[in-house]
Amino acid sequence: MADEILFPAAMDVDGADAVPGPHLDALAAAGLYGAAGPRQAGGLELDQATMGLVVEALAGGCLATAFVWLQHHGLVRNLAAPGPARASGLRDEWLAPLCRGERRAGIALAGLLPGPPRLRARGGGDGWEVEGASPWVSGWGLIDVLLVAARGAGEEVVWLVVDAREGGGLTAERQHLVAVDASRTVHLTFAGLRVPAGRHLRTDPYEETSWTGGANLRLNGSLALGVAGRCCRLIGPSGLDAELESCRRGLDRAGPAGMAEARAAASELAVRAAAALLVHAGSSSILRRDHAQRLYREAAFLLVFGSRAAIRDGLLRRLGAAP
C-alpha cells in the first residue's frame, strides 16, 4: 500500500489542501484503523513493535497520510483500556466503528502539557464546560471526534470525547505547515464548550510523565524512521541502512528512561538521510516536484513534532549545539 498507493501520490498530497479521502479509506479497508484495537471490537491488536513497523511503512509512503491516521489510535487505545463503568457506554458506541474506520478520531491533549493549564474542564454530573486552547490538532475536516485532555479544578486530567466540528464554543484556526500541510492542522479555541456527561471517559491524577512518557513517544519515532527509510531506498545500499536498523532496535528496547535519547537518534538520522538524498540526487533535488526536497522538509518537521524537553536536549547534543 505504501509503495503502490501512497508514495506515487505523495508529491500531489504535499501541495494539496487535505489528505485525499481515498487514502484514508484504503487504510480503513485494510483494517489499519483498528491496528491498535482489540480483536473483540474488530481490531488487529498489534503489539507495539509491529505497530511501529506499520507506522514506519506508511510514513515512508506519505507522511501526511500516516500523520493523520496515527493520531486516531489515541482514542482507540483509551477506549480499549480497562476503566470505570461510566466509560462502557462510550466503548459500546465508539470502539467498533473506530476500529473499522467508519468513524475517525484525532487528539487535543493540551491538558497534559507541563506548566499552567492551557485547557480547563469544569463541572461533572450533568456535563462539562471546556475553556482554553489546544494547539496543533490535526485532521480537521477529516475526523469525526476528538480525544480531549483538559485539567480539572483540582489539577486532575479530565478525558472527554468531543465532536470535531466548529460551533457551540469551539473554533478552529488553520495552521499552515512547512511539511504535511495536508494534515489540516488547526489551533482549537474552546470558549465554554458544553460536553455531555456521557462523553466523559475518565478522570486521572495529573502526572508530568503522562506527557513525557507513553506509547505515543515510541510510535512518533517510527514516523522519523519511515522518512529515513524512504531516503535510504532512494539512495540505494549505504551505511545508513545499518543505522536505520540500529535506531529501530533502540526504539524497541528503550524503556521510559531511554526513550528520549532513542527518539532523538531517530529524528537526527532522518535529517542526515534526507540531506544525503539531496546530495545523491544532485541539482534536481531542489525542484519542487522532487521527492528529495519534500523528504528533507518532512525530516525537519519531525525534529520538532511530538518533542519533549529531553528529546530536544538530545537532539541539540547530536547536532553540536548543546548549551
N, C-alpha and C positions, 0 to 999 in steps of 0.2 A: 504493500500500500504506500509506504513512504517513497519508494523508488519510482513507482509507476503512476501514482496519482498526485502525491503532494509535491515532490521535488520538481517535476516538469512545469508545474504551475506556480512555483514559489516566487518567481520574479513578478508575475502578474499580481499575486497576492500582496507582495511588498509595496506596490503602488495603489492598492485598492482601498476603498473606504472601510471594508469589513471582510473578515474571513468568509469565503463562499459557503453558503448553506450546504451545498452538496458535499463539501469536505467533511463537515461535521456529521452529516447524515451517513456518510460512508463509515465513519468511526462508530456510529451507533449501530449500523447494520452488522459490523464485525464484532459487536458485543463489547467494544472497548470503553463505553461509558460505564459499564459495570465492572471494569478491571479490578477496582478495589472493593467491590461489593460482595456480600456473602452469597453463596450458591443458592440458598433458600429463597433469595429475592431475585434470582436470575443473574447474579454477578459471576465473575470468574474467580474471585477470591485469590488473586495473585499474591505471592509473598513479595516482600519489599525489593529483593534483588531482581526478581523477574519484572516487577513493575518498573524498576529503574531501566531495564533494557528496553521495555516498550516505550517509555518516555524518550530515551536516547534515540531510538529509531525514528520516532515521529518528529522529534526536534531536528534531526538531520534531514528530514523531508521538507518540512515547512514549520519554522519556529512559531510563527503567529498562530497557526492552527493548533500546534501542541500546547502553546501557552494558554489559549482559551480552554481547551479540553482538560488540561491538568487541574485547573482550579475547581472544576466540577466535583472532583473527588473529595474536597474538603467536607462538603455536606454529606456525601455518601458515607465516608468514614465515620462521621459524627453520628449519623442515624444508625449505622450498623453497630456501634459500640454499645455495650451494656449500659443501661442508665435508668433513671427514675421512671416510674409507671406513667407519669404525665407525658413522657415522650413517645409512648407506644402508639398513640393516635397519629402522630407525625410519621412514625415509621410505616404504619399501615397505609397511610395516604401517599407518601412520597417515595419510599425506598425502591420499590419495584419499578415504577415509572422512571426514576432516575437511572437505575441500572440498565434499563432498556434504551435510554437516551430519548425517551418521549418527552421528558422534562429535563431541563439543563440548568445547572447551577453555577454561581460564582461566589466570591468571598469578599467580605468587607470587615476586616479584622482590626480596626483602629483601636478597639478597646484592649487589645493585647500589647500595644506599643508601650514601652517604658516611658516614665515621666507622667506629667499631668494628663488626665484623661482627655482624649480628643472627642470621644463619643460616649454619651451617657444614656442610660436607660432607667427610667423611674416608674414605679408602680408595682404591678403584680396583681393577683386577684382577678380583676375583670380586664386586665390588659396592661400594656406598657406604652410609655411615651419616650421616644428617642430623640435626642438633641445632640448636635455637633456635626462632625465631618469625618469622612473616611476617604483618604487619598488612594489613588491607584487601584480602582476597581475595574476589572477587565471583563470583556464580553458583553458590554451594554448593547442591548438590542438583539443579542444572540442567545441570551439566557432568560429563564423564567423566574428564577428565585435566587435570593442571596442568603448565605450563612453569615449572620452578623454577630460580632462580638462587641459588646458595649460594657462599660463599667457601671455597676450599680451604686446605690447610695453608700454602701459600706465598703467600697473598693473591690467588691467581688466582680466576677465576669458573668454577664448575662448573655446567654446564647439564644438568638432568635432566628426564625425563618421568615424572611421579608420578601414580598413580591418585588421583582426587579422592573419597576415601572415608575415613571415620574407622576407626581401628584400627591395630594394629601399631606404635604410636608416633606416630600422627597424631590430634590432636584439634582440633575446631573450636568456637569460641565466637561466637555470633551477635552482630553489631553492629547496633543499630537506628539508622537514619539519619533525618535531618530530611526528606530527599528521596531518591528512588529506593530506598526501603527494600525494595521487591520484588526488588531485585537480589540479595538474600540474601547480603550481605557479612559475612564472618567474619574473626576473628583465628585464625590457624592456629598451633598449637604442635607442633613436631617434637621428639620425645623418643626418639632412637635409631632413627628410621625407616630400615629397610633398603630400599635401592633396587638392583635387579639391575644388573649391569654393562651388560646390553643396553639399559638405559634411559638410558645416558649419551649425551647428544647431542654435547657438545664441551667443551673447557676453553679459556678465553681469559685473557690477562693482565687484571688489574683496571685499569680506567681510569675516572676520575670522569666523563669525557664519555659513558660508556655510560649514565649516569643523566641527565645534564644535556642530552644531545642525543638525536637519533634520530627516526625517522619517527613514533613514538607521540606525540611532543610536537605535531607538526602536526595529527594526527588528533584529539587531545584538544581542540584549538582548535575543531574543527568541531562538537563537542558544544555548545559555547557558542554558536556561530553558529546551530545548529539551534533552540535555545531563543529566541535573539534574533529569528530569522526568523519563528517562530510568533507571537511577540508582535507583530511588525510586521504580519503578516497579519491578526491580530485587531483591531489598531488601525485599519488602513487606510492609505492613502498618507500618508507623512510624511517629514520629513528623516532619520529613522532608516534609511530604505531605502538611501540613498546611503552612509551609514556602514557598513551591513552589507556592501555591495559592496566598500567600501574595505578593511574588515577581512579579507574573503576574499582579496582581491588581496594584502594584506600577508602573510597566512599562506603563500600560494602562492609568493611571491617571496622570503620570508625564508630566508636561509641559517642555519647554526648560530649565527652571531654575533647575528643579529637575531630569532631565533625566540622568545626570552623576551619581548621587547617586543611582538611580534605576538600572542602568547598573552595577555599582559596586556590588550592592546587588545580582544581578542575577549571575554574574561571581563567586562571593565568595561562593554562595550556590552550584554552580556546583562542585567546588573543594571539599567542605565538603561532598557533597553527593557521589562523586566519591571515596573519602577517606573512607567513611563509607561502601561503597560497597566492597572495598578491604578487610576491616576488616571482614565484614559479610561473604565474600566468603572464607576467610582463605588463607592457603598457595597456593592453586590452582590459586589464583588471580594473581600471578606473572608469570604464564606461558604465553608465547607469544600468545597462541591461546585462551586466556581467555578474555571475554568482559570487565572484571573489569579493567585490566591494560590499555586496549585501551581507555575506557571512562575516566580514570584518565589522560592519556596523552592529550585527547581532551579537558578536563576541563582546564588543564594547558595552552594549546594553546589559549583557549578563554579568559584567563586572559589578554592577550596582543593583540589579534586580534581586529582590529577596535577601538583601545583605543584612548583616548584623555587625556590631562593633568589632567583634573578634575576627570575623571574616575580612572586614575592611583592613584591620591591622595586619592580618596575614598577607593580604594582597600587597599592601604598601611595602612590607618587608621583601616580598618576592620581586617587586618592581623597583627595589632600590631606593624607595622614598620614605622609609620609616623615620619617624622623628628621632 
